[in-house]
Amino acid sequence: MSLLSYTQLCDLVADGVIGPVSHDQINAASIDVRLGKEAIIEIYPESSSHPVDIHKREVFPSKRVDMTELGYYDLKPGEFILANTAEVFNLPMDICAEFKLKSSGARTGLENALATWCDNGWSGSVLTLELKNLLRYSTIRLTPGMFVGQMIFYRTEPVPLDRSYKERGRYNNDSSAQVVKL
């Protein structure tokens, strides 16, 4: 497996593996990605206790928020949301990718959960991000289009179609952030 660098990343963009991407988003060994327009936020449950059973793939009580209405979303201290990248991914059978939060976001107290891996064949989708505010007293303002992270791409041996995410994955062809799918 080899990490892709600038010229190879330019080729990925030209081939439509990730887009839309401007030339300024391409770095030496990563491509900057922007925050999309929607977020899924947790809402207060009808009962005082609402367990989420991971084994049953249950979701937390939530609603979608359009961040373009106000032009931003203020992430409260300790709050967790699902958001997505503005970029759409179409990974071929010999490319996998990984999301990393931008250091400037991390230094303000923003955290992304650890589900950051994108398997070969994942296609037609934006990346769902799991964002949390680690600060105790201050909100973090999130705005659509802000640079939130970077994608690192790796070239592998081609994966057989029947073993690829294209055939086996749940989150292909998603145009916005997604909660758990069965």
MARKOL-572685 format. One record per residue (C-alpha): residue number from 0; x, y negated, z negated; residue in one letter. Coordinates in Angstrom, 1 decimal. Layout:
REM residues N
k: NUM | X: X | Y: Y | Z: Z | r: A
...
//
This chain:
REM residues 182
k: 0 | X: 0.0 | Y: 0.0 | Z: 0.0 | r: M
k: 1 | X: 1.4 | Y: -3.4 | Z: 0.9 | r: S
k: 2 | X: 0.5 | Y: -6.9 | Z: -0.1 | r: L
k: 3 | X: -0.4 | Y: -9.1 | Z: 2.8 | r: L
k: 4 | X: 1.2 | Y: -12.5 | Z: 3.2 | r: S
k: 5 | X: 0.5 | Y: -15.7 | Z: 5.1 | r: Y
k: 6 | X: 0.8 | Y: -14.6 | Z: 8.7 | r: T
k: 7 | X: -1.2 | Y: -11.4 | Z: 8.1 | r: Q
k: 8 | X: -3.8 | Y: -13.4 | Z: 6.1 | r: L
k: 9 | X: -4.2 | Y: -15.8 | Z: 9.1 | r: C
k: 10 | X: -4.8 | Y: -12.7 | Z: 11.2 | r: D
k: 11 | X: -7.5 | Y: -11.5 | Z: 8.8 | r: L
k: 12 | X: -9.3 | Y: -14.8 | Z: 9.0 | r: V
k: 13 | X: -9.1 | Y: -14.8 | Z: 12.8 | r: A
k: 14 | X: -10.5 | Y: -11.3 | Z: 12.8 | r: D
k: 15 | X: -13.5 | Y: -12.2 | Z: 10.6 | r: G
k: 16 | X: -12.5 | Y: -10.1 | Z: 7.6 | r: V
k: 17 | X: -13.2 | Y: -13.2 | Z: 5.4 | r: I
k: 18 | X: -15.1 | Y: -16.4 | Z: 6.4 | r: G
k: 19 | X: -15.8 | Y: -19.1 | Z: 6.6 | r: P
k: 20 | X: -12.2 | Y: -20.1 | Z: 5.7 | r: V
k: 21 | X: -10.3 | Y: -23.3 | Z: 6.6 | r: S
k: 22 | X: -6.6 | Y: -23.1 | Z: 7.3 | r: H
k: 23 | X: -6.0 | Y: -25.0 | Z: 4.0 | r: D
k: 24 | X: -7.4 | Y: -22.1 | Z: 2.0 | r: Q
k: 25 | X: -4.7 | Y: -19.7 | Z: 3.2 | r: I
k: 26 | X: -1.8 | Y: -19.5 | Z: 0.8 | r: N
k: 27 | X: 1.5 | Y: -17.6 | Z: 0.8 | r: A
k: 28 | X: -0.1 | Y: -14.3 | Z: -0.5 | r: A
k: 29 | X: -3.7 | Y: -15.2 | Z: -1.2 | r: S
k: 30 | X: -6.8 | Y: -16.9 | Z: 0.2 | r: I
k: 31 | X: -8.6 | Y: -19.4 | Z: -1.9 | r: D
k: 32 | X: -12.4 | Y: -18.8 | Z: -2.3 | r: V
k: 33 | X: -15.1 | Y: -21.2 | Z: -3.2 | r: R
k: 34 | X: -18.1 | Y: -21.0 | Z: -5.5 | r: L
k: 35 | X: -21.5 | Y: -20.4 | Z: -3.7 | r: G
k: 36 | X: -24.8 | Y: -22.2 | Z: -4.3 | r: K
k: 37 | X: -26.6 | Y: -19.8 | Z: -6.6 | r: E
k: 38 | X: -26.2 | Y: -18.4 | Z: -10.1 | r: A
k: 39 | X: -28.0 | Y: -15.8 | Z: -12.1 | r: I
k: 40 | X: -28.4 | Y: -16.9 | Z: -15.7 | r: I
k: 41 | X: -29.6 | Y: -15.0 | Z: -18.7 | r: E
k: 42 | X: -32.9 | Y: -16.1 | Z: -20.1 | r: I
k: 43 | X: -34.3 | Y: -15.6 | Z: -23.6 | r: Y
k: 44 | X: -35.9 | Y: -12.2 | Z: -23.8 | r: P
k: 45 | X: -39.6 | Y: -11.8 | Z: -24.7 | r: E
k: 46 | X: -38.6 | Y: -9.6 | Z: -27.7 | r: S
k: 47 | X: -36.0 | Y: -10.7 | Z: -30.2 | r: S
k: 48 | X: -33.8 | Y: -7.7 | Z: -29.3 | r: S
k: 49 | X: -33.3 | Y: -6.7 | Z: -25.7 | r: H
k: 50 | X: -30.8 | Y: -3.9 | Z: -25.4 | r: P
k: 51 | X: -29.3 | Y: -3.4 | Z: -21.9 | r: V
k: 52 | X: -28.7 | Y: 0.3 | Z: -21.3 | r: D
k: 53 | X: -25.7 | Y: 0.6 | Z: -19.0 | r: I
k: 54 | X: -26.4 | Y: 4.3 | Z: -18.3 | r: H
k: 55 | X: -29.8 | Y: 3.5 | Z: -16.9 | r: K
k: 56 | X: -28.3 | Y: 0.5 | Z: -14.9 | r: R
k: 57 | X: -30.7 | Y: -1.9 | Z: -16.6 | r: E
k: 58 | X: -30.3 | Y: -5.6 | Z: -16.1 | r: V
k: 59 | X: -30.4 | Y: -8.4 | Z: -18.6 | r: F
k: 60 | X: -33.4 | Y: -10.8 | Z: -18.5 | r: P
k: 61 | X: -32.4 | Y: -13.4 | Z: -16.0 | r: S
k: 62 | X: -33.4 | Y: -16.0 | Z: -13.4 | r: K
k: 63 | X: -31.8 | Y: -17.4 | Z: -10.3 | r: R
k: 64 | X: -30.7 | Y: -21.0 | Z: -10.4 | r: V
k: 65 | X: -29.9 | Y: -23.1 | Z: -7.3 | r: D
k: 66 | X: -26.9 | Y: -25.2 | Z: -8.2 | r: M
k: 67 | X: -27.4 | Y: -27.6 | Z: -5.3 | r: T
k: 68 | X: -30.6 | Y: -29.0 | Z: -6.9 | r: E
k: 69 | X: -28.5 | Y: -31.0 | Z: -9.4 | r: L
k: 70 | X: -25.2 | Y: -30.5 | Z: -7.6 | r: G
k: 71 | X: -23.7 | Y: -28.6 | Z: -10.5 | r: Y
k: 72 | X: -24.3 | Y: -26.1 | Z: -13.3 | r: Y
k: 73 | X: -23.0 | Y: -26.7 | Z: -16.8 | r: D
k: 74 | X: -21.8 | Y: -23.4 | Z: -18.2 | r: L
k: 75 | X: -22.5 | Y: -23.6 | Z: -22.0 | r: K
k: 76 | X: -20.0 | Y: -22.3 | Z: -24.6 | r: P
k: 77 | X: -20.0 | Y: -18.5 | Z: -24.7 | r: G
k: 78 | X: -22.5 | Y: -18.4 | Z: -21.7 | r: E
k: 79 | X: -22.2 | Y: -15.6 | Z: -19.1 | r: F
k: 80 | X: -23.5 | Y: -16.0 | Z: -15.5 | r: I
k: 81 | X: -23.3 | Y: -14.2 | Z: -12.2 | r: L
k: 82 | X: -22.3 | Y: -16.4 | Z: -9.3 | r: A
k: 83 | X: -20.9 | Y: -15.7 | Z: -5.9 | r: N
k: 84 | X: -18.3 | Y: -16.8 | Z: -3.5 | r: T
k: 85 | X: -19.2 | Y: -18.9 | Z: -0.5 | r: A
k: 86 | X: -17.1 | Y: -16.6 | Z: 1.7 | r: E
k: 87 | X: -18.4 | Y: -13.4 | Z: 3.2 | r: V
k: 88 | X: -16.2 | Y: -10.3 | Z: 3.4 | r: F
k: 89 | X: -16.0 | Y: -7.6 | Z: 6.1 | r: N
k: 90 | X: -13.1 | Y: -5.3 | Z: 4.9 | r: L
k: 91 | X: -11.9 | Y: -2.8 | Z: 7.5 | r: P
k: 92 | X: -11.0 | Y: 0.7 | Z: 6.6 | r: M
k: 93 | X: -7.3 | Y: -0.1 | Z: 6.0 | r: D
k: 94 | X: -7.8 | Y: -3.3 | Z: 3.8 | r: I
k: 95 | X: -8.8 | Y: -3.6 | Z: 0.2 | r: C
k: 96 | X: -8.8 | Y: -6.8 | Z: -1.9 | r: A
k: 97 | X: -8.7 | Y: -8.2 | Z: -5.4 | r: E
k: 98 | X: -10.2 | Y: -11.4 | Z: -6.9 | r: F
k: 99 | X: -8.1 | Y: -13.5 | Z: -9.3 | r: K
k: 100 | X: -9.4 | Y: -16.6 | Z: -11.1 | r: L
k: 101 | X: -7.5 | Y: -19.8 | Z: -10.2 | r: K
k: 102 | X: -5.2 | Y: -20.8 | Z: -13.1 | r: S
k: 103 | X: -6.7 | Y: -24.3 | Z: -13.2 | r: S
k: 104 | X: -10.1 | Y: -22.7 | Z: -14.0 | r: G
k: 105 | X: -8.6 | Y: -20.4 | Z: -16.6 | r: A
k: 106 | X: -6.9 | Y: -23.4 | Z: -18.3 | r: R
k: 107 | X: -10.2 | Y: -25.1 | Z: -18.8 | r: T
k: 108 | X: -11.6 | Y: -22.0 | Z: -20.6 | r: G
k: 109 | X: -13.3 | Y: -20.3 | Z: -17.6 | r: L
k: 110 | X: -13.0 | Y: -16.5 | Z: -17.5 | r: E
k: 111 | X: -14.0 | Y: -13.9 | Z: -14.9 | r: N
k: 112 | X: -14.8 | Y: -10.4 | Z: -16.1 | r: A
k: 113 | X: -12.7 | Y: -7.5 | Z: -14.9 | r: L
k: 114 | X: -14.9 | Y: -6.2 | Z: -12.0 | r: A
k: 115 | X: -12.7 | Y: -7.8 | Z: -9.3 | r: T
k: 116 | X: -11.8 | Y: -4.9 | Z: -7.0 | r: W
k: 117 | X: -13.1 | Y: -4.7 | Z: -3.4 | r: C
k: 118 | X: -12.7 | Y: -1.3 | Z: -1.7 | r: D
k: 119 | X: -12.0 | Y: -0.6 | Z: 1.9 | r: N
k: 120 | X: -15.1 | Y: -0.9 | Z: 4.1 | r: G
k: 121 | X: -17.0 | Y: -3.3 | Z: 1.8 | r: W
k: 122 | X: -18.8 | Y: -5.4 | Z: 4.3 | r: S
k: 123 | X: -21.3 | Y: -8.2 | Z: 5.1 | r: G
k: 124 | X: -21.2 | Y: -9.5 | Z: 1.5 | r: S
k: 125 | X: -20.3 | Y: -12.4 | Z: -0.7 | r: V
k: 126 | X: -18.4 | Y: -11.4 | Z: -3.9 | r: L
k: 127 | X: -20.4 | Y: -11.5 | Z: -7.1 | r: T
k: 128 | X: -18.4 | Y: -13.2 | Z: -9.9 | r: L
k: 129 | X: -19.0 | Y: -12.6 | Z: -13.6 | r: E
k: 130 | X: -18.1 | Y: -16.0 | Z: -15.1 | r: L
k: 131 | X: -18.0 | Y: -16.8 | Z: -18.8 | r: K
k: 132 | X: -17.1 | Y: -20.0 | Z: -20.8 | r: N
k: 133 | X: -14.6 | Y: -19.2 | Z: -23.5 | r: L
k: 134 | X: -14.8 | Y: -22.6 | Z: -25.1 | r: L
k: 135 | X: -16.5 | Y: -23.1 | Z: -28.4 | r: R
k: 136 | X: -17.7 | Y: -26.7 | Z: -28.1 | r: Y
k: 137 | X: -17.6 | Y: -27.9 | Z: -24.5 | r: S
k: 138 | X: -19.5 | Y: -27.0 | Z: -21.3 | r: T
k: 139 | X: -17.7 | Y: -26.2 | Z: -18.1 | r: I
k: 140 | X: -19.1 | Y: -27.9 | Z: -15.0 | r: R
k: 141 | X: -19.4 | Y: -25.6 | Z: -12.0 | r: L
k: 142 | X: -20.1 | Y: -27.1 | Z: -8.6 | r: T
k: 143 | X: -21.0 | Y: -25.4 | Z: -5.3 | r: P
k: 144 | X: -18.0 | Y: -25.3 | Z: -3.0 | r: G
k: 145 | X: -15.4 | Y: -25.7 | Z: -5.8 | r: M
k: 146 | X: -12.3 | Y: -23.5 | Z: -5.5 | r: F
k: 147 | X: -12.9 | Y: -20.9 | Z: -8.2 | r: V
k: 148 | X: -10.4 | Y: -18.1 | Z: -7.3 | r: G
k: 149 | X: -8.2 | Y: -16.4 | Z: -4.8 | r: Q
k: 150 | X: -8.3 | Y: -13.1 | Z: -3.0 | r: M
k: 151 | X: -5.3 | Y: -10.9 | Z: -2.6 | r: I
k: 152 | X: -5.4 | Y: -8.4 | Z: 0.2 | r: F
k: 153 | X: -3.6 | Y: -5.1 | Z: 0.5 | r: Y
k: 154 | X: -3.1 | Y: -2.8 | Z: 3.6 | r: R
k: 155 | X: -3.6 | Y: 0.9 | Z: 3.0 | r: T
k: 156 | X: -3.7 | Y: 4.0 | Z: 5.0 | r: E
k: 157 | X: -7.2 | Y: 4.0 | Z: 6.8 | r: P
k: 158 | X: -9.9 | Y: 5.5 | Z: 4.6 | r: V
k: 159 | X: -12.2 | Y: 8.0 | Z: 6.3 | r: P
k: 160 | X: -15.7 | Y: 6.5 | Z: 6.9 | r: L
k: 161 | X: -17.4 | Y: 9.0 | Z: 4.7 | r: D
k: 162 | X: -15.2 | Y: 8.0 | Z: 1.7 | r: R
k: 163 | X: -15.3 | Y: 4.3 | Z: 2.3 | r: S
k: 164 | X: -17.3 | Y: 1.7 | Z: 0.5 | r: Y
k: 165 | X: -19.2 | Y: 1.0 | Z: 3.8 | r: K
k: 166 | X: -20.9 | Y: 4.4 | Z: 3.4 | r: E
k: 167 | X: -20.8 | Y: 5.0 | Z: -0.4 | r: R
k: 168 | X: -21.1 | Y: 1.5 | Z: -1.9 | r: G
k: 169 | X: -24.2 | Y: -0.2 | Z: -3.3 | r: R
k: 170 | X: -23.2 | Y: -3.8 | Z: -2.7 | r: Y
k: 171 | X: -22.9 | Y: -4.1 | Z: 1.1 | r: N
k: 172 | X: -24.8 | Y: -6.9 | Z: 3.0 | r: N
k: 173 | X: -25.4 | Y: -9.0 | Z: -0.1 | r: D
k: 174 | X: -25.9 | Y: -12.7 | Z: 0.8 | r: S
k: 175 | X: -26.0 | Y: -13.9 | Z: -2.9 | r: S
k: 176 | X: -24.9 | Y: -12.8 | Z: -6.4 | r: A
k: 177 | X: -26.4 | Y: -9.4 | Z: -7.4 | r: Q
k: 178 | X: -27.3 | Y: -7.9 | Z: -10.7 | r: V
k: 179 | X: -27.0 | Y: -4.1 | Z: -11.1 | r: V
k: 180 | X: -28.3 | Y: -2.0 | Z: -8.2 | r: K
k: 181 | X: -29.5 | Y: 1.5 | Z: -8.5 | r: L
//
